[in-house]
Amino acid sequence: MMPMISFRMSKEEAKQLHAYVKMNHLNLSEFVCECILDRIESDLKLDEDRILHALKNSKENVYDHTDVWNMLEV
């Protein structure tokens, strides 16, 4: 059984959501789930871009695990 998540929204927001879903022949649950997961994916991509930008502009040395193992002679 899949978990259920509930949330609150105004009557006007709910009316707008239901109208949009109906007009586009969508499943409400799938639509909301997809929107949430798209937002998470977008936020994670932004975080990844920030990290890559910071690494590129950093004056610190960056080593991957194999470099560290070689330095430690492991």
N, CA, C and O atoms as a GROMACS GRO file, in nm:
protein
  296
    1MET      N    1   0.084  -0.119   0.000
    1MET     CA    2   0.000   0.000   0.000
    1MET      C    3   0.089   0.125   0.000
    1MET      O    4   0.187   0.133   0.074
    2MET      N    5   0.053   0.219  -0.081
    2MET     CA    6   0.132   0.343  -0.092
    2MET      C    7   0.093   0.438   0.021
    2MET      O    8  -0.024   0.446   0.059
    3PRO      N    9   0.192   0.511   0.075
    3PRO     CA   10   0.161   0.608   0.180
    3PRO      C   11   0.076   0.722   0.124
    3PRO      O   12   0.082   0.754   0.005
    4MET      N   13  -0.002   0.782   0.211
    4MET     CA   14  -0.085   0.895   0.172
    4MET      C   15  -0.034   1.020   0.243
    4MET      O   16  -0.002   1.016   0.362
    5ILE      N   17  -0.026   1.129   0.169
    5ILE     CA   18   0.016   1.257   0.224
    5ILE      C   19  -0.098   1.355   0.200
    5ILE      O   20  -0.153   1.360   0.090
    6SER      N   21  -0.132   1.432   0.301
    6SER     CA   22  -0.237   1.533   0.283
    6SER      C   23  -0.178   1.671   0.311
    6SER      O   24  -0.078   1.684   0.382
    7PHE      N   25  -0.240   1.772   0.254
    7PHE     CA   26  -0.197   1.909   0.277
    7PHE      C   27  -0.318   2.000   0.265
    7PHE      O   28  -0.421   1.962   0.210
    8ARG      N   29  -0.305   2.118   0.317
    8ARG     CA   30  -0.416   2.214   0.318
    8ARG      C   31  -0.392   2.323   0.213
    8ARG      O   32  -0.279   2.364   0.189
    9MET      N   33  -0.501   2.366   0.153
    9MET     CA   34  -0.497   2.479   0.061
    9MET      C   35  -0.632   2.550   0.068
    9MET      O   36  -0.731   2.493   0.113
   10SER      N   37  -0.634   2.673   0.023
   10SER     CA   38  -0.758   2.748   0.027
   10SER      C   39  -0.860   2.687  -0.070
   10SER      O   40  -0.824   2.612  -0.161
   11LYS      N   41  -0.987   2.720  -0.049
   11LYS     CA   42  -1.092   2.671  -0.138
   11LYS      C   43  -1.067   2.717  -0.282
   11LYS      O   44  -1.088   2.641  -0.376
   12GLU      N   45  -1.022   2.839  -0.296
   12GLU     CA   46  -0.996   2.894  -0.430
   12GLU      C   47  -0.880   2.821  -0.496
   12GLU      O   48  -0.887   2.791  -0.616
   13GLU      N   49  -0.775   2.791  -0.422
   13GLU     CA   50  -0.662   2.716  -0.477
   13GLU      C   51  -0.704   2.575  -0.518
   13GLU      O   52  -0.665   2.526  -0.624
   14ALA      N   53  -0.785   2.511  -0.434
   14ALA     CA   54  -0.832   2.376  -0.464
   14ALA      C   55  -0.921   2.378  -0.588
   14ALA      O   56  -0.912   2.288  -0.673
   15LYS      N   57  -1.006   2.477  -0.599
   15LYS     CA   58  -1.094   2.490  -0.715
   15LYS      C   59  -1.010   2.507  -0.843
   15LYS      O   60  -1.039   2.445  -0.945
   16GLN      N   61  -0.908   2.590  -0.834
   16GLN     CA   62  -0.820   2.615  -0.948
   16GLN      C   63  -0.744   2.487  -0.986
   16GLN      O   64  -0.731   2.455  -1.104
   17LEU      N   65  -0.695   2.415  -0.886
   17LEU     CA   66  -0.622   2.290  -0.910
   17LEU      C   67  -0.712   2.187  -0.977
   17LEU      O   68  -0.674   2.126  -1.077
   18HIS      N   69  -0.830   2.167  -0.923
   18HIS     CA   70  -0.923   2.068  -0.980
   18HIS      C   71  -0.963   2.106  -1.123
   18HIS      O   72  -0.976   2.019  -1.209
   19ALA      N   73  -0.983   2.235  -1.148
   19ALA     CA   74  -1.020   2.279  -1.282
   19ALA      C   75  -0.905   2.251  -1.380
   19ALA      O   76  -0.928   2.205  -1.492
   20TYR      N   77  -0.784   2.279  -1.338
   20TYR     CA   78  -0.667   2.257  -1.424
   20TYR      C   79  -0.650   2.109  -1.457
   20TYR      O   80  -0.629   2.072  -1.573
   21VAL      N   81  -0.661   2.024  -1.354
   21VAL     CA   82  -0.646   1.880  -1.372
   21VAL      C   83  -0.754   1.826  -1.466
   21VAL      O   84  -0.726   1.747  -1.555
   22LYS      N   85  -0.877   1.870  -1.444
   22LYS     CA   86  -0.988   1.823  -1.527
   22LYS      C   87  -0.971   1.868  -1.672
   22LYS      O   88  -0.992   1.790  -1.765
   23MET      N   89  -0.934   1.994  -1.691
   23MET     CA   90  -0.919   2.051  -1.825
   23MET      C   91  -0.809   1.979  -1.904
   23MET      O   92  -0.817   1.967  -2.026
   24ASN      N   93  -0.706   1.931  -1.834
   24ASN     CA   94  -0.593   1.866  -1.900
   24ASN      C   95  -0.598   1.714  -1.892
   24ASN      O   96  -0.501   1.646  -1.927
   25HIS      N   97  -0.712   1.660  -1.846
   25HIS     CA   98  -0.733   1.515  -1.838
   25HIS      C   99  -0.620   1.446  -1.761
   25HIS      O  100  -0.564   1.347  -1.806
   26LEU      N  101  -0.589   1.501  -1.643
   26LEU     CA  102  -0.482   1.448  -1.560
   26LEU      C  103  -0.538   1.378  -1.437
   26LEU      O  104  -0.652   1.404  -1.396
   27ASN      N  105  -0.459   1.292  -1.379
   27ASN     CA  106  -0.491   1.230  -1.252
   27ASN      C  107  -0.436   1.324  -1.143
   27ASN      O  108  -0.317   1.357  -1.144
   28LEU      N  109  -0.520   1.367  -1.052
   28LEU     CA  110  -0.481   1.465  -0.950
   28LEU      C  111  -0.360   1.419  -0.870
   28LEU      O  112  -0.264   1.494  -0.853
   29SER      N  113  -0.365   1.298  -0.821
   29SER     CA  114  -0.257   1.246  -0.737
   29SER      C  115  -0.125   1.241  -0.814
   29SER      O  116  -0.021   1.283  -0.763
   30GLU      N  117  -0.129   1.189  -0.936
   30GLU     CA  118  -0.008   1.181  -1.017
   30GLU      C  119   0.046   1.320  -1.050
   30GLU      O  120   0.167   1.342  -1.050
   31PHE      N  121  -0.045   1.413  -1.079
   31PHE     CA  122  -0.004   1.550  -1.113
   31PHE      C  123   0.066   1.617  -0.996
   31PHE      O  124   0.173   1.676  -1.013
   32VAL      N  125   0.007   1.608  -0.878
   32VAL     CA  126   0.066   1.671  -0.759
   32VAL      C  127   0.200   1.607  -0.726
   32VAL      O  128   0.297   1.676  -0.695
   33CYS      N  129   0.207   1.475  -0.732
   33CYS     CA  130   0.331   1.403  -0.704
   33CYS      C  131   0.440   1.445  -0.802
   33CYS      O  132   0.554   1.471  -0.762
   34GLU      N  133   0.406   1.453  -0.930
   34GLU     CA  134   0.502   1.493  -1.032
   34GLU      C  135   0.553   1.634  -1.008
   34GLU      O  136   0.672   1.662  -1.024
   35CYS      N  137   0.463   1.724  -0.971
   35CYS     CA  138   0.503   1.863  -0.943
   35CYS      C  139   0.601   1.869  -0.826
   35CYS      O  140   0.701   1.941  -0.832
   36ILE      N  141   0.572   1.795  -0.722
   36ILE     CA  142   0.659   1.794  -0.603
   36ILE      C  143   0.796   1.737  -0.639
   36ILE      O  144   0.899   1.794  -0.602
   37LEU      N  145   0.798   1.625  -0.710
   37LEU     CA  146   0.926   1.563  -0.746
   37LEU      C  147   1.005   1.649  -0.844
   37LEU      O  148   1.128   1.653  -0.837
   38ASP      N  149   0.936   1.717  -0.935
   38ASP     CA  150   1.005   1.810  -1.025
   38ASP      C  151   1.072   1.922  -0.947
   38ASP      O  152   1.184   1.963  -0.979
   39ARG      N  153   1.003   1.973  -0.846
   39ARG     CA  154   1.060   2.080  -0.763
   39ARG      C  155   1.183   2.033  -0.687
   39ARG      O  156   1.283   2.104  -0.679
   40ILE      N  157   1.176   1.912  -0.632
   40ILE     CA  158   1.291   1.856  -0.560
   40ILE      C  159   1.408   1.839  -0.657
   40ILE      O  160   1.521   1.876  -0.624
   41GLU      N  161   1.382   1.783  -0.774
   41GLU     CA  162   1.488   1.763  -0.872
   41GLU      C  163   1.550   1.896  -0.914
   41GLU      O  164   1.672   1.907  -0.928
   42SER      N  165   1.467   1.996  -0.932
   42SER     CA  166   1.516   2.129  -0.970
   42SER      C  167   1.604   2.188  -0.859
   42SER      O  168   1.710   2.243  -0.888
   43ASP      N  169   1.559   2.177  -0.735
   43ASP     CA  170   1.638   2.229  -0.622
   43ASP      C  171   1.771   2.156  -0.609
   43ASP      O  172   1.873   2.219  -0.582
   44LEU      N  173   1.771   2.025  -0.628
   44LEU     CA  174   1.895   1.948  -0.620
   44LEU      C  175   1.990   1.987  -0.733
   44LEU      O  176   2.111   1.993  -0.712
   45LYS      N  177   1.937   2.014  -0.850
   45LYS     CA  178   2.020   2.057  -0.963
   45LYS      C  179   2.082   2.191  -0.932
   45LYS      O  180   2.200   2.213  -0.962
   46LEU      N  181   2.006   2.283  -0.871
   46LEU     CA  182   2.060   2.412  -0.833
   46LEU      C  183   2.173   2.395  -0.733
   46LEU      O  184   2.276   2.461  -0.743
   47ASP      N  185   2.153   2.307  -0.635
   47ASP     CA  186   2.257   2.283  -0.535
   47ASP      C  187   2.382   2.225  -0.601
   47ASP      O  188   2.493   2.264  -0.567
   48GLU      N  189   2.363   2.133  -0.695
   48GLU     CA  190   2.476   2.074  -0.766
   48GLU      C  191   2.551   2.182  -0.844
   48GLU      O  192   2.674   2.185  -0.842
   49ASP      N  193   2.478   2.269  -0.912
   49ASP     CA  194   2.540   2.377  -0.988
   49ASP      C  195   2.618   2.471  -0.896
   49ASP      O  196   2.727   2.515  -0.931
   50ARG      N  197   2.562   2.502  -0.779
   50ARG     CA  198   2.632   2.589  -0.683
   50ARG      C  199   2.762   2.526  -0.636
   50ARG      O  200   2.864   2.593  -0.625
   51ILE      N  201   2.757   2.396  -0.608
   51ILE     CA  202   2.876   2.325  -0.561
   51ILE      C  203   2.983   2.324  -0.670
   51ILE      O  204   3.099   2.352  -0.644
   52LEU      N  205   2.942   2.291  -0.793
   52LEU     CA  206   3.038   2.288  -0.903
   52LEU      C  207   3.098   2.426  -0.929
   52LEU      O  208   3.217   2.438  -0.957
   53HIS      N  209   3.016   2.529  -0.920
   53HIS     CA  210   3.064   2.666  -0.938
   53HIS      C  211   3.164   2.703  -0.828
   53HIS      O  212   3.268   2.763  -0.854
   54ALA      N  213   3.131   2.666  -0.705
   54ALA     CA  214   3.222   2.696  -0.593
   54ALA      C  215   3.354   2.622  -0.609
   54ALA      O  216   3.460   2.678  -0.583
   55LEU      N  217   3.348   2.496  -0.652
   55LEU     CA  218   3.472   2.419  -0.673
   55LEU      C  219   3.557   2.478  -0.785
   55LEU      O  220   3.679   2.486  -0.774
   56LYS      N  221   3.491   2.520  -0.890
   56LYS     CA  222   3.564   2.575  -1.004
   56LYS      C  223   3.634   2.706  -0.967
   56LYS      O  224   3.744   2.734  -1.015
   57ASN      N  225   3.570   2.786  -0.881
   57ASN     CA  226   3.624   2.916  -0.844
   57ASN      C  227   3.708   2.912  -0.717
   57ASN      O  228   3.758   3.015  -0.671
   58SER      N  229   3.724   2.794  -0.660
   58SER     CA  230   3.799   2.780  -0.537
   58SER      C  231   3.948   2.772  -0.567
   58SER      O  232   3.990   2.715  -0.668
   59LYS      N  233   4.028   2.831  -0.479
   59LYS     CA  234   4.172   2.825  -0.494
   59LYS      C  235   4.229   2.708  -0.414
   59LYS      O  236   4.350   2.686  -0.413
   60GLU      N  237   4.142   2.634  -0.348
   60GLU     CA  238   4.186   2.519  -0.270
   60GLU      C  239   4.213   2.401  -0.363
   60GLU      O  240   4.152   2.388  -0.468
   61ASN      N  241   4.307   2.316  -0.322
   61ASN     CA  242   4.332   2.194  -0.396
   61ASN      C  243   4.218   2.097  -0.372
   61ASN      O  244   4.169   2.082  -0.260
   62VAL      N  245   4.177   2.031  -0.478
   62VAL     CA  246   4.070   1.932  -0.469
   62VAL      C  247   4.128   1.798  -0.511
   62VAL      O  248   4.192   1.786  -0.616
   63TYR      N  249   4.105   1.696  -0.428
   63TYR     CA  250   4.158   1.564  -0.454
   63TYR      C  251   4.043   1.463  -0.457
   63TYR      O  252   3.948   1.473  -0.379
   64ASP      N  253   4.052   1.368  -0.548
   64ASP     CA  254   3.954   1.260  -0.542
   64ASP      C  255   4.010   1.149  -0.454
   64ASP      O  256   4.124   1.156  -0.410
   65HIS      N  257   3.930   1.048  -0.429
   65HIS     CA  258   3.969   0.946  -0.334
   65HIS      C  259   4.095   0.870  -0.376
   65HIS      O  260   4.175   0.830  -0.291
   66THR      N  261   4.115   0.852  -0.506
   66THR     CA  262   4.236   0.780  -0.550
   66THR      C  263   4.361   0.862  -0.525
   66THR      O  264   4.465   0.806  -0.490
   67ASP      N  265   4.353   0.994  -0.541
   67ASP     CA  266   4.468   1.079  -0.507
   67ASP      C  267   4.504   1.068  -0.360
   67ASP      O  268   4.622   1.057  -0.325
   68VAL      N  269   4.403   1.070  -0.275
   68VAL     CA  270   4.427   1.060  -0.130
   68VAL      C  271   4.488   0.925  -0.096
   68VAL      O  272   4.581   0.918  -0.015
   69TRP      N  273   4.436   0.818  -0.155
   69TRP     CA  274   4.492   0.684  -0.128
   69TRP      C  275   4.639   0.678  -0.170
   69TRP      O  276   4.722   0.620  -0.100
   70ASN      N  277   4.671   0.738  -0.284
   70ASN     CA  278   4.809   0.738  -0.331
   70ASN      C  279   4.899   0.818  -0.237
   70ASN      O  280   5.011   0.777  -0.207
   71MET      N  281   4.850   0.931  -0.190
   71MET     CA  282   4.928   1.014  -0.097
   71MET      C  283   4.952   0.939   0.035
   71MET      O  284   5.059   0.949   0.096
   72LEU      N  285   4.851   0.864   0.076
   72LEU     CA  286   4.863   0.789   0.201
   72LEU      C  287   4.928   0.653   0.179
   72LEU      O  288   4.948   0.576   0.274
   73GLU      N  289   4.960   0.624   0.055
   73GLU     CA  290   5.021   0.496   0.017
   73GLU      C  291   4.936   0.378   0.064
   73GLU      O  292   4.987   0.280   0.118
   74VAL      N  293   4.806   0.389   0.043
   74VAL     CA  294   4.713   0.284   0.082
   74VAL      C  295   4.695   0.189  -0.035
   74VAL      O  296   4.620   0.092  -0.025
   0.00000   0.00000   0.00000
